[in-house]
Amino acid sequence: MGQAGAGRRCGAPSVGDRVTLVDTHAHLVTGDTANYPPAPPSGELKPDDLADPMTVERLLGEMDANGVGRALLVQRGSIYGFDSSYVC
């Protein structure tokens, strides 16, 4: 065979390989509406949109607790519209 990874499924780790878990779509929301005011495209927030926000600090705690090493941050478009300032 002679090729690196021959005999393995494409992308499958070998025993002993280190694997980094990545959350590829982490929606962030903050309760700090003074600095990050909601601007929903619909013009209205749903009653529970800000009830249990996934803040940066909470996300980091969840990542640590679940062995996730990296995350790609995404704004909640239904809350912030086109304003990505909380994730930038």
Stockholm file with secondary structure:
# STOCKHOLM 1.0

chainA/1-88         MGQAGAGRRCGAPSVGDRVTLVDTHAHLVTGDTANYPPAPPSGELKPDDLADPMTVERLLGEMDANGVGRALLVQRGSIYGFDSSYVC
#=GR chainA/1-88 SS CCSTTTTSCTTCCCTTCCCCEEEEEEEECCSCTTTSCCCCTTSCCCTTTTTSCCCHHHHHHHHHHHTEEEEEEEECHHHHTTCCTTTC
#=GC SS_cons        CCSTTTTSCTTCCCTTCCCCEEEEEEEECCSCTTTSCCCCTTSCCCTTTTTSCCCHHHHHHHHHHHTEEEEEEEECHHHHTTCCTTTC
//
